[in-house]
Amino acid sequence: MHFDSMSAFLAMGGYADYVWSAFGITALALIALVIGYHRTHKKRLEAVKKQMAREKRIKDAQALENTL
C-alpha cells in the first residue's frame, strides 16, 4: 500500500485505531515475554548455584567424616 504523506500513513486508511493498537499490544506482549524470561532465567541460575553449593558442603562433610 502506498501513502502520499506521513499523516496518511499514520491514519492507515481510516483503520489507524485498530492497526496501531494491534502494534502496541504486540509490542507490550513481546516486552513482557522478554522480561519474564530474564527473571525466570535469573532465578533458575541462582537455584542451581545454591544446589551446587549445598552438594559441595555435603560432599565436604562426608569427606571430613571419613577421616575421623
Secondary structure, DSSP 8 states (H G I E B T S, - for coil): ---SSHHHHHHGGGTHHHHHHHHHHHHHHHHHHHHHHHHHHHHHHHHHHHHHHHHHHHHHHHHHHHH-
